Amino acid sequence: MTATVEEDDWVATLAERLPFSPLTALGLLLAATITVRVVAENVSSRAIFESIGPLFAATAVVVVDRYLVTRGVTPRDRLSVFAFGLGGFLAAALVTALHLLVLSLEGLGPRNPLYLTLLSGTVGVAAGCVAGWYEIQQRAAVREARRQRERLDQFASFVSHDLRNPLSVADGRLQEAFRTGDAEHLRAVDESLDRMDELIEETLSVARSGSEVIDPEPVPLVDLAASAWDAVDTADASLEVHGDRTLHVEEERVRRLFENCFRNAVEHGDADTVRVGPLRTGFYVEDDGTGIPEDVRDSVFEQGVSSSQDGSGLGLAIVRAVADAHGWEPRVSESEEGGARFEF
């Protein structure tokens, strides 16, 4: 996903490099601490009464974090929820500690003030996570509104520019057909109309692929790659899948992403072999073709950019739109054989 002012690169990078989910770790730590305390009190009714609510809150934090993972929420957004949860813990613990301090000064201090502070902080974590979930929902709405505006601008540019050339060709050939009666001009008109239909369909695909993914489903990476490969005219090229992982995606749209990557490799990169495999936080698609020059890698996902005069410049724009919808950040580099390598 493209970095913006409210989404600094270092935050996303930190979230992706963490070896574990900090929110799950915090919830488990709090739940374990509360459980040890209850056991140390010989599972007394008092200890259970004090701890049952906070223990439920700590367990709920872990369940919610696992739910965010299954919904495909990005590591960055989950780190934001953790930050809200940690803030809720500190705020609730501070308020409770001050209250208990006042009681102790008046000689009314309860037993185990530190433990009560911990229990209060645990409930604060749950409240903070609710606030964090609301915040990332708001961010998603802002991102989608921005994408909608960008897609409208792109579509307006496309209608005013990209369709003008085949339309002009069709108009000129049609006039020549009226003047000369030569059917060959009508064939050129038919080709121009087919080209316009193709451009419109691909542009609409870009627009449709930019919306948020509502109900992602778990799909094996190998199945997505294989089904997309079968749908593409790959001539004599071959597909290699190294390893597997399960992706939580909208299957049809991600299959389109793979199809366009494969077409790019075979039709524009003259690749003989295309490889797909998992990364620690995603997956890659690479080939042994001619590759993508380093000076144009930052622009290959933009609409209208193509290495071929006959290309629409929409294939990789569709890839970017699907990736954005799933919260992925596509990156372009060079494979070991000098071909193109796309990482998601």
KOLDREN-993060 format. One record per residue (C-alpha): residue in one letter; x, y, z. Coordinates in steps of 0.1 Angstrom, whole numbers. Layout:
<numars>
<numar><type>A</type><x>X</x><y>Y</y><z>Z</z></numar>
...
</numars>
This chain:
<numars>
<numar><type>M</type><x>0</x><y>0</y><z>0</z></numar>
<numar><type>T</type><x>13</x><y>34</y><z>-9</z></numar>
<numar><type>A</type><x>27</x><y>52</y><z>22</z></numar>
<numar><type>T</type><x>10</x><y>85</y><z>31</z></numar>
<numar><type>V</type><x>14</x><y>111</y><z>58</z></numar>
<numar><type>E</type><x>-6</x><y>91</y><z>83</z></numar>
<numar><type>E</type><x>10</x><y>58</y><z>73</z></numar>
<numar><type>D</type><x>48</x><y>63</y><z>78</z></numar>
<numar><type>D</type><x>70</x><y>37</y><z>62</z></numar>
<numar><type>W</type><x>89</x><y>29</y><z>94</z></numar>
<numar><type>V</type><x>58</x><y>19</y><z>112</z></numar>
<numar><type>A</type><x>47</x><y>-5</y><z>85</z></numar>
<numar><type>T</type><x>83</x><y>-19</y><z>83</z></numar>
<numar><type>L</type><x>85</x><y>-24</y><z>121</z></numar>
<numar><type>A</type><x>51</x><y>-41</y><z>122</z></numar>
<numar><type>E</type><x>61</x><y>-66</y><z>94</z></numar>
<numar><type>R</type><x>95</x><y>-74</y><z>110</z></numar>
<numar><type>L</type><x>81</x><y>-83</y><z>144</z></numar>
<numar><type>P</type><x>85</x><y>-120</y><z>150</z></numar>
<numar><type>F</type><x>52</x><y>-122</y><z>169</z></numar>
<numar><type>S</type><x>20</x><y>-102</y><z>174</z></numar>
<numar><type>P</type><x>26</x><y>-78</y><z>203</z></numar>
<numar><type>L</type><x>-12</x><y>-76</y><z>210</z></numar>
<numar><type>T</type><x>-15</x><y>-114</y><z>214</z></numar>
<numar><type>A</type><x>17</x><y>-114</y><z>235</z></numar>
<numar><type>L</type><x>3</x><y>-88</y><z>258</z></numar>
<numar><type>G</type><x>-31</x><y>-106</y><z>262</z></numar>
<numar><type>L</type><x>-14</x><y>-139</y><z>270</z></numar>
<numar><type>L</type><x>10</x><y>-123</y><z>295</z></numar>
<numar><type>L</type><x>-19</x><y>-106</y><z>313</z></numar>
<numar><type>A</type><x>-40</x><y>-138</y><z>313</z></numar>
<numar><type>A</type><x>-11</x><y>-159</y><z>325</z></numar>
<numar><type>T</type><x>-4</x><y>-134</y><z>354</z></numar>
<numar><type>I</type><x>-40</x><y>-134</y><z>365</z></numar>
<numar><type>T</type><x>-42</x><y>-172</y><z>363</z></numar>
<numar><type>V</type><x>-10</x><y>-176</y><z>384</z></numar>
<numar><type>R</type><x>-25</x><y>-152</y><z>410</z></numar>
<numar><type>V</type><x>-57</x><y>-172</y><z>412</z></numar>
<numar><type>V</type><x>-38</x><y>-205</y><z>416</z></numar>
<numar><type>A</type><x>-16</x><y>-189</y><z>443</z></numar>
<numar><type>E</type><x>-47</x><y>-180</y><z>462</z></numar>
<numar><type>N</type><x>-57</x><y>-217</y><z>461</z></numar>
<numar><type>V</type><x>-85</x><y>-208</y><z>438</z></numar>
<numar><type>S</type><x>-104</x><y>-190</y><z>465</z></numar>
<numar><type>S</type><x>-138</x><y>-175</y><z>458</z></numar>
<numar><type>R</type><x>-124</x><y>-140</y><z>465</z></numar>
<numar><type>A</type><x>-96</x><y>-144</y><z>439</z></numar>
<numar><type>I</type><x>-120</x><y>-158</y><z>413</z></numar>
<numar><type>F</type><x>-145</x><y>-130</y><z>419</z></numar>
<numar><type>E</type><x>-117</x><y>-103</y><z>415</z></numar>
<numar><type>S</type><x>-102</x><y>-119</y><z>385</z></numar>
<numar><type>I</type><x>-130</x><y>-133</y><z>363</z></numar>
<numar><type>G</type><x>-138</x><y>-101</y><z>345</z></numar>
<numar><type>P</type><x>-102</x><y>-91</y><z>338</z></numar>
<numar><type>L</type><x>-93</x><y>-127</y><z>328</z></numar>
<numar><type>F</type><x>-122</x><y>-126</y><z>303</z></numar>
<numar><type>A</type><x>-109</x><y>-92</y><z>290</z></numar>
<numar><type>A</type><x>-74</x><y>-105</y><z>285</z></numar>
<numar><type>T</type><x>-86</x><y>-136</y><z>267</z></numar>
<numar><type>A</type><x>-109</x><y>-115</y><z>245</z></numar>
<numar><type>V</type><x>-78</x><y>-94</y><z>235</z></numar>
<numar><type>V</type><x>-61</x><y>-125</y><z>222</z></numar>
<numar><type>V</type><x>-92</x><y>-137</y><z>204</z></numar>
<numar><type>V</type><x>-97</x><y>-103</y><z>188</z></numar>
<numar><type>D</type><x>-61</x><y>-102</y><z>176</z></numar>
<numar><type>R</type><x>-64</x><y>-137</y><z>160</z></numar>
<numar><type>Y</type><x>-97</x><y>-125</y><z>144</z></numar>
<numar><type>L</type><x>-79</x><y>-95</y><z>129</z></numar>
<numar><type>V</type><x>-53</x><y>-119</y><z>114</z></numar>
<numar><type>T</type><x>-79</x><y>-141</y><z>98</z></numar>
<numar><type>R</type><x>-96</x><y>-110</y><z>83</z></numar>
<numar><type>G</type><x>-64</x><y>-100</y><z>66</z></numar>
<numar><type>V</type><x>-59</x><y>-68</y><z>86</z></numar>
<numar><type>T</type><x>-24</x><y>-55</y><z>79</z></numar>
<numar><type>P</type><x>4</x><y>-59</y><z>105</z></numar>
<numar><type>R</type><x>6</x><y>-21</y><z>106</z></numar>
<numar><type>D</type><x>-31</x><y>-17</y><z>116</z></numar>
<numar><type>R</type><x>-28</x><y>-45</y><z>142</z></numar>
<numar><type>L</type><x>2</x><y>-27</y><z>157</z></numar>
<numar><type>S</type><x>-21</x><y>4</y><z>159</z></numar>
<numar><type>V</type><x>-47</x><y>-16</y><z>178</z></numar>
<numar><type>F</type><x>-19</x><y>-28</y><z>202</z></numar>
<numar><type>A</type><x>-8</x><y>8</y><z>207</z></numar>
<numar><type>F</type><x>-44</x><y>18</y><z>216</z></numar>
<numar><type>G</type><x>-46</x><y>-12</y><z>239</z></numar>
<numar><type>L</type><x>-13</x><y>-4</y><z>256</z></numar>
<numar><type>G</type><x>-25</x><y>32</y><z>261</z></numar>
<numar><type>G</type><x>-57</x><y>19</y><z>276</z></numar>
<numar><type>F</type><x>-37</x><y>-2</y><z>300</z></numar>
<numar><type>L</type><x>-15</x><y>26</y><z>312</z></numar>
<numar><type>A</type><x>-44</x><y>50</y><z>316</z></numar>
<numar><type>A</type><x>-66</x><y>26</y><z>336</z></numar>
<numar><type>A</type><x>-36</x><y>15</y><z>357</z></numar>
<numar><type>L</type><x>-26</x><y>51</y><z>364</z></numar>
<numar><type>V</type><x>-61</x><y>61</y><z>375</z></numar>
<numar><type>T</type><x>-65</x><y>30</y><z>397</z></numar>
<numar><type>A</type><x>-30</x><y>35</y><z>413</z></numar>
<numar><type>L</type><x>-38</x><y>71</y><z>422</z></numar>
<numar><type>H</type><x>-72</x><y>61</y><z>437</z></numar>
<numar><type>L</type><x>-56</x><y>33</y><z>457</z></numar>
<numar><type>L</type><x>-29</x><y>58</y><z>469</z></numar>
<numar><type>V</type><x>-55</x><y>81</y><z>482</z></numar>
<numar><type>L</type><x>-72</x><y>52</y><z>500</z></numar>
<numar><type>S</type><x>-39</x><y>41</y><z>516</z></numar>
<numar><type>L</type><x>-32</x><y>77</y><z>528</z></numar>
<numar><type>E</type><x>-66</x><y>75</y><z>546</z></numar>
<numar><type>G</type><x>-58</x><y>42</y><z>561</z></numar>
<numar><type>L</type><x>-83</x><y>24</y><z>539</z></numar>
<numar><type>G</type><x>-59</x><y>8</y><z>514</z></numar>
<numar><type>P</type><x>-69</x><y>-27</y><z>502</z></numar>
<numar><type>R</type><x>-47</x><y>-58</y><z>501</z></numar>
<numar><type>N</type><x>-26</x><y>-63</y><z>470</z></numar>
<numar><type>P</type><x>-29</x><y>-28</y><z>454</z></numar>
<numar><type>L</type><x>-4</x><y>-38</y><z>427</z></numar>
<numar><type>Y</type><x>-26</x><y>-67</y><z>416</z></numar>
<numar><type>L</type><x>-57</x><y>-46</y><z>416</z></numar>
<numar><type>T</type><x>-39</x><y>-21</y><z>395</z></numar>
<numar><type>L</type><x>-30</x><y>-49</y><z>371</z></numar>
<numar><type>L</type><x>-66</x><y>-60</y><z>369</z></numar>
<numar><type>S</type><x>-78</x><y>-25</y><z>361</z></numar>
<numar><type>G</type><x>-51</x><y>-21</y><z>335</z></numar>
<numar><type>T</type><x>-63</x><y>-54</y><z>318</z></numar>
<numar><type>V</type><x>-98</x><y>-40</y><z>314</z></numar>
<numar><type>G</type><x>-82</x><y>-9</y><z>300</z></numar>
<numar><type>V</type><x>-64</x><y>-30</y><z>274</z></numar>
<numar><type>A</type><x>-98</x><y>-43</y><z>262</z></numar>
<numar><type>A</type><x>-113</x><y>-8</y><z>261</z></numar>
<numar><type>G</type><x>-82</x><y>5</y><z>242</z></numar>
<numar><type>C</type><x>-85</x><y>-23</y><z>216</z></numar>
<numar><type>V</type><x>-121</x><y>-13</y><z>209</z></numar>
<numar><type>A</type><x>-110</x><y>22</y><z>203</z></numar>
<numar><type>G</type><x>-81</x><y>10</y><z>181</z></numar>
<numar><type>W</type><x>-105</x><y>-12</y><z>160</z></numar>
<numar><type>Y</type><x>-127</x><y>19</y><z>155</z></numar>
<numar><type>E</type><x>-96</x><y>39</y><z>145</z></numar>
<numar><type>I</type><x>-84</x><y>14</y><z>118</z></numar>
<numar><type>Q</type><x>-119</x><y>12</y><z>105</z></numar>
<numar><type>Q</type><x>-119</x><y>50</y><z>100</z></numar>
<numar><type>R</type><x>-85</x><y>48</y><z>83</z></numar>
<numar><type>A</type><x>-98</x><y>21</y><z>59</z></numar>
<numar><type>A</type><x>-127</x><y>44</y><z>51</z></numar>
<numar><type>V</type><x>-104</x><y>73</y><z>44</z></numar>
<numar><type>R</type><x>-81</x><y>51</y><z>22</z></numar>
<numar><type>E</type><x>-111</x><y>39</y><z>3</z></numar>
<numar><type>A</type><x>-124</x><y>74</y><z>-3</z></numar>
<numar><type>R</type><x>-89</x><y>84</y><z>-16</z></numar>
<numar><type>R</type><x>-88</x><y>54</y><z>-39</z></numar>
<numar><type>Q</type><x>-123</x><y>62</y><z>-52</z></numar>
<numar><type>R</type><x>-112</x><y>97</y><z>-60</z></numar>
<numar><type>E</type><x>-80</x><y>85</y><z>-77</z></numar>
<numar><type>R</type><x>-99</x><y>59</y><z>-98</z></numar>
<numar><type>L</type><x>-124</x><y>86</y><z>-109</z></numar>
<numar><type>D</type><x>-95</x><y>108</y><z>-120</z></numar>
<numar><type>Q</type><x>-79</x><y>79</y><z>-138</z></numar>
<numar><type>F</type><x>-111</x><y>69</y><z>-155</z></numar>
<numar><type>A</type><x>-117</x><y>105</y><z>-167</z></numar>
<numar><type>S</type><x>-82</x><y>107</y><z>-180</z></numar>
<numar><type>F</type><x>-87</x><y>74</y><z>-198</z></numar>
<numar><type>V</type><x>-119</x><y>84</y><z>-214</z></numar>
<numar><type>S</type><x>-105</x><y>117</y><z>-226</z></numar>
<numar><type>H</type><x>-71</x><y>103</y><z>-238</z></numar>
<numar><type>D</type><x>-67</x><y>66</y><z>-242</z></numar>
<numar><type>L</type><x>-100</x><y>60</y><z>-261</z></numar>
<numar><type>R</type><x>-94</x><y>89</y><z>-284</z></numar>
<numar><type>N</type><x>-69</x><y>72</y><z>-306</z></numar>
<numar><type>P</type><x>-89</x><y>40</y><z>-315</z></numar>
<numar><type>L</type><x>-120</x><y>62</y><z>-318</z></numar>
<numar><type>S</type><x>-103</x><y>85</y><z>-343</z></numar>
<numar><type>V</type><x>-90</x><y>55</y><z>-363</z></numar>
<numar><type>A</type><x>-125</x><y>40</y><z>-364</z></numar>
<numar><type>D</type><x>-141</x><y>73</y><z>-375</z></numar>
<numar><type>G</type><x>-115</x><y>79</y><z>-402</z></numar>
<numar><type>R</type><x>-118</x><y>43</y><z>-416</z></numar>
<numar><type>L</type><x>-156</x><y>45</y><z>-415</z></numar>
<numar><type>Q</type><x>-155</x><y>77</y><z>-436</z></numar>
<numar><type>E</type><x>-132</x><y>60</y><z>-461</z></numar>
<numar><type>A</type><x>-155</x><y>30</y><z>-463</z></numar>
<numar><type>F</type><x>-184</x><y>53</y><z>-472</z></numar>
<numar><type>R</type><x>-162</x><y>71</y><z>-497</z></numar>
<numar><type>T</type><x>-146</x><y>41</y><z>-514</z></numar>
<numar><type>G</type><x>-169</x><y>12</y><z>-505</z></numar>
<numar><type>D</type><x>-138</x><y>-9</y><z>-496</z></numar>
<numar><type>A</type><x>-147</x><y>-35</y><z>-470</z></numar>
<numar><type>E</type><x>-111</x><y>-35</y><z>-458</z></numar>
<numar><type>H</type><x>-118</x><y>-2</y><z>-440</z></numar>
<numar><type>L</type><x>-147</x><y>-19</y><z>-421</z></numar>
<numar><type>R</type><x>-123</x><y>-46</y><z>-409</z></numar>
<numar><type>A</type><x>-101</x><y>-18</y><z>-394</z></numar>
<numar><type>V</type><x>-132</x><y>-2</y><z>-378</z></numar>
<numar><type>D</type><x>-140</x><y>-36</y><z>-363</z></numar>
<numar><type>E</type><x>-105</x><y>-40</y><z>-349</z></numar>
<numar><type>S</type><x>-106</x><y>-5</y><z>-334</z></numar>
<numar><type>L</type><x>-140</x><y>-12</y><z>-317</z></numar>
<numar><type>D</type><x>-126</x><y>-45</y><z>-303</z></numar>
<numar><type>R</type><x>-96</x><y>-25</y><z>-290</z></numar>
<numar><type>M</type><x>-119</x><y>0</y><z>-273</z></numar>
<numar><type>D</type><x>-140</x><y>-27</y><z>-258</z></numar>
<numar><type>E</type><x>-108</x><y>-43</y><z>-244</z></numar>
<numar><type>L</type><x>-96</x><y>-10</y><z>-229</z></numar>
<numar><type>I</type><x>-129</x><y>-2</y><z>-213</z></numar>
<numar><type>E</type><x>-132</x><y>-37</y><z>-198</z></numar>
<numar><type>E</type><x>-97</x><y>-35</y><z>-183</z></numar>
<numar><type>T</type><x>-103</x><y>0</y><z>-170</z></numar>
<numar><type>L</type><x>-135</x><y>-12</y><z>-153</z></numar>
<numar><type>S</type><x>-115</x><y>-40</y><z>-138</z></numar>
<numar><type>V</type><x>-91</x><y>-15</y><z>-123</z></numar>
<numar><type>A</type><x>-120</x><y>4</y><z>-107</z></numar>
<numar><type>R</type><x>-137</x><y>-28</y><z>-94</z></numar>
<numar><type>S</type><x>-105</x><y>-41</y><z>-79</z></numar>
<numar><type>G</type><x>-98</x><y>-11</y><z>-59</z></numar>
<numar><type>S</type><x>-126</x><y>-16</y><z>-33</z></numar>
<numar><type>E</type><x>-120</x><y>-31</y><z>1</z></numar>
<numar><type>V</type><x>-121</x><y>-68</y><z>5</z></numar>
<numar><type>I</type><x>-152</x><y>-77</y><z>26</z></numar>
<numar><type>D</type><x>-151</x><y>-115</y><z>31</z></numar>
<numar><type>P</type><x>-117</x><y>-130</y><z>24</z></numar>
<numar><type>E</type><x>-114</x><y>-167</y><z>24</z></numar>
<numar><type>P</type><x>-84</x><y>-190</y><z>30</z></numar>
<numar><type>V</type><x>-70</x><y>-202</y><z>-3</z></numar>
<numar><type>P</type><x>-37</x><y>-221</y><z>-8</z></numar>
<numar><type>L</type><x>-11</x><y>-201</y><z>-28</z></numar>
<numar><type>V</type><x>-4</x><y>-232</y><z>-50</z></numar>
<numar><type>D</type><x>-41</x><y>-234</y><z>-60</z></numar>
<numar><type>L</type><x>-43</x><y>-197</y><z>-69</z></numar>
<numar><type>A</type><x>-11</x><y>-199</y><z>-90</z></numar>
<numar><type>A</type><x>-22</x><y>-231</y><z>-108</z></numar>
<numar><type>S</type><x>-57</x><y>-219</y><z>-117</z></numar>
<numar><type>A</type><x>-44</x><y>-186</y><z>-129</z></numar>
<numar><type>W</type><x>-17</x><y>-203</y><z>-150</z></numar>
<numar><type>D</type><x>-43</x><y>-225</y><z>-167</z></numar>
<numar><type>A</type><x>-63</x><y>-194</y><z>-177</z></numar>
<numar><type>V</type><x>-34</x><y>-176</y><z>-195</z></numar>
<numar><type>D</type><x>-19</x><y>-183</y><z>-229</z></numar>
<numar><type>T</type><x>16</x><y>-191</y><z>-217</z></numar>
<numar><type>A</type><x>29</x><y>-207</y><z>-250</z></numar>
<numar><type>D</type><x>59</x><y>-229</y><z>-241</z></numar>
<numar><type>A</type><x>67</x><y>-213</y><z>-207</z></numar>
<numar><type>S</type><x>65</x><y>-233</y><z>-175</z></numar>
<numar><type>L</type><x>53</x><y>-226</y><z>-140</z></numar>
<numar><type>E</type><x>72</x><y>-236</y><z>-108</z></numar>
<numar><type>V</type><x>57</x><y>-233</y><z>-74</z></numar>
<numar><type>H</type><x>82</x><y>-234</y><z>-45</z></numar>
<numar><type>G</type><x>65</x><y>-240</y><z>-12</z></numar>
<numar><type>D</type><x>30</x><y>-231</y><z>-2</z></numar>
<numar><type>R</type><x>11</x><y>-210</y><z>22</z></numar>
<numar><type>T</type><x>-26</x><y>-200</y><z>28</z></numar>
<numar><type>L</type><x>-37</x><y>-166</y><z>18</z></numar>
<numar><type>H</type><x>-68</x><y>-149</y><z>31</z></numar>
<numar><type>V</type><x>-81</x><y>-133</y><z>-1</z></numar>
<numar><type>E</type><x>-110</x><y>-127</y><z>-24</z></numar>
<numar><type>E</type><x>-102</x><y>-156</y><z>-46</z></numar>
<numar><type>E</type><x>-114</x><y>-144</y><z>-80</z></numar>
<numar><type>R</type><x>-97</x><y>-110</y><z>-78</z></numar>
<numar><type>V</type><x>-64</x><y>-124</y><z>-66</z></numar>
<numar><type>R</type><x>-65</x><y>-150</y><z>-94</z></numar>
<numar><type>R</type><x>-67</x><y>-120</y><z>-118</z></numar>
<numar><type>L</type><x>-36</x><y>-106</y><z>-101</z></numar>
<numar><type>F</type><x>-17</x><y>-138</y><z>-108</z></numar>
<numar><type>E</type><x>-30</x><y>-139</y><z>-144</z></numar>
<numar><type>N</type><x>-17</x><y>-104</y><z>-151</z></numar>
<numar><type>C</type><x>17</x><y>-111</y><z>-136</z></numar>
<numar><type>F</type><x>20</x><y>-142</y><z>-157</z></numar>
<numar><type>R</type><x>10</x><y>-123</y><z>-189</z></numar>
<numar><type>N</type><x>35</x><y>-97</y><z>-181</z></numar>
<numar><type>A</type><x>62</x><y>-123</y><z>-177</z></numar>
<numar><type>V</type><x>54</x><y>-142</y><z>-209</z></numar>
<numar><type>E</type><x>42</x><y>-115</y><z>-233</z></numar>
<numar><type>H</type><x>64</x><y>-86</y><z>-223</z></numar>
<numar><type>G</type><x>93</x><y>-103</y><z>-206</z></numar>
<numar><type>D</type><x>97</x><y>-133</y><z>-230</z></numar>
<numar><type>A</type><x>101</x><y>-155</y><z>-199</z></numar>
<numar><type>D</type><x>106</x><y>-193</y><z>-202</z></numar>
<numar><type>T</type><x>100</x><y>-200</y><z>-165</z></numar>
<numar><type>V</type><x>78</x><y>-183</y><z>-140</z></numar>
<numar><type>R</type><x>82</x><y>-191</y><z>-103</z></numar>
<numar><type>V</type><x>58</x><y>-185</y><z>-74</z></numar>
<numar><type>G</type><x>66</x><y>-189</y><z>-37</z></numar>
<numar><type>P</type><x>59</x><y>-177</y><z>-2</z></numar>
<numar><type>L</type><x>77</x><y>-150</y><z>17</z></numar>
<numar><type>R</type><x>78</x><y>-145</y><z>55</z></numar>
<numar><type>T</type><x>50</x><y>-120</y><z>53</z></numar>
<numar><type>G</type><x>37</x><y>-125</y><z>18</z></numar>
<numar><type>F</type><x>45</x><y>-141</y><z>-16</z></numar>
<numar><type>Y</type><x>65</x><y>-135</y><z>-48</z></numar>
<numar><type>V</type><x>61</x><y>-140</y><z>-85</z></numar>
<numar><type>E</type><x>94</x><y>-139</y><z>-106</z></numar>
<numar><type>D</type><x>106</x><y>-150</y><z>-140</z></numar>
<numar><type>D</type><x>138</x><y>-155</y><z>-160</z></numar>
<numar><type>G</type><x>128</x><y>-130</y><z>-188</z></numar>
<numar><type>T</type><x>142</x><y>-96</y><z>-198</z></numar>
<numar><type>G</type><x>132</x><y>-80</y><z>-165</z></numar>
<numar><type>I</type><x>121</x><y>-44</y><z>-158</z></numar>
<numar><type>P</type><x>147</x><y>-16</y><z>-160</z></numar>
<numar><type>E</type><x>154</x><y>-1</y><z>-126</z></numar>
<numar><type>D</type><x>146</x><y>34</y><z>-136</z></numar>
<numar><type>V</type><x>110</x><y>25</y><z>-145</z></numar>
<numar><type>R</type><x>102</x><y>1</y><z>-116</z></numar>
<numar><type>D</type><x>85</x><y>29</y><z>-95</z></numar>
<numar><type>S</type><x>60</x><y>36</y><z>-123</z></numar>
<numar><type>V</type><x>52</x><y>2</y><z>-137</z></numar>
<numar><type>F</type><x>20</x><y>0</y><z>-117</z></numar>
<numar><type>E</type><x>6</x><y>32</y><z>-130</z></numar>
<numar><type>Q</type><x>-22</x><y>32</y><z>-154</z></numar>
<numar><type>G</type><x>-11</x><y>37</y><z>-190</z></numar>
<numar><type>V</type><x>25</x><y>25</y><z>-185</z></numar>
<numar><type>S</type><x>35</x><y>-3</y><z>-209</z></numar>
<numar><type>S</type><x>67</x><y>-16</y><z>-225</z></numar>
<numar><type>S</type><x>48</x><y>-24</y><z>-256</z></numar>
<numar><type>Q</type><x>32</x><y>-1</y><z>-281</z></numar>
<numar><type>D</type><x>2</x><y>-24</y><z>-283</z></numar>
<numar><type>G</type><x>-1</x><y>-27</y><z>-245</z></numar>
<numar><type>S</type><x>-29</x><y>-9</y><z>-227</z></numar>
<numar><type>G</type><x>-8</x><y>-2</y><z>-197</z></numar>
<numar><type>L</type><x>-36</x><y>-16</y><z>-175</z></numar>
<numar><type>G</type><x>-24</x><y>-51</y><z>-166</z></numar>
<numar><type>L</type><x>-1</x><y>-41</y><z>-138</z></numar>
<numar><type>A</type><x>-25</x><y>-13</y><z>-127</z></numar>
<numar><type>I</type><x>-50</x><y>-41</y><z>-121</z></numar>
<numar><type>V</type><x>-23</x><y>-59</y><z>-101</z></numar>
<numar><type>R</type><x>-18</x><y>-28</y><z>-80</z></numar>
<numar><type>A</type><x>-55</x><y>-23</y><z>-74</z></numar>
<numar><type>V</type><x>-60</x><y>-59</y><z>-62</z></numar>
<numar><type>A</type><x>-30</x><y>-56</y><z>-40</z></numar>
<numar><type>D</type><x>-42</x><y>-23</y><z>-25</z></numar>
<numar><type>A</type><x>-77</x><y>-38</y><z>-18</z></numar>
<numar><type>H</type><x>-60</x><y>-66</y><z>2</z></numar>
<numar><type>G</type><x>-37</x><y>-43</y><z>21</z></numar>
<numar><type>W</type><x>-5</x><y>-56</y><z>3</z></numar>
<numar><type>E</type><x>24</x><y>-35</y><z>-9</z></numar>
<numar><type>P</type><x>37</x><y>-47</y><z>-43</z></numar>
<numar><type>R</type><x>74</x><y>-42</y><z>-49</z></numar>
<numar><type>V</type><x>94</x><y>-47</y><z>-81</z></numar>
<numar><type>S</type><x>130</x><y>-60</y><z>-82</z></numar>
<numar><type>E</type><x>152</x><y>-83</y><z>-102</z></numar>
<numar><type>S</type><x>152</x><y>-121</y><z>-100</z></numar>
<numar><type>E</type><x>184</x><y>-141</y><z>-98</z></numar>
<numar><type>E</type><x>182</x><y>-148</y><z>-136</z></numar>
<numar><type>G</type><x>178</x><y>-111</y><z>-144</z></numar>
<numar><type>G</type><x>141</x><y>-112</y><z>-149</z></numar>
<numar><type>A</type><x>113</x><y>-94</y><z>-131</z></numar>
<numar><type>R</type><x>104</x><y>-102</y><z>-95</z></numar>
<numar><type>F</type><x>72</x><y>-90</y><z>-78</z></numar>
<numar><type>E</type><x>69</x><y>-92</y><z>-41</z></numar>
<numar><type>F</type><x>36</x><y>-88</y><z>-22</z></numar>
</numars>
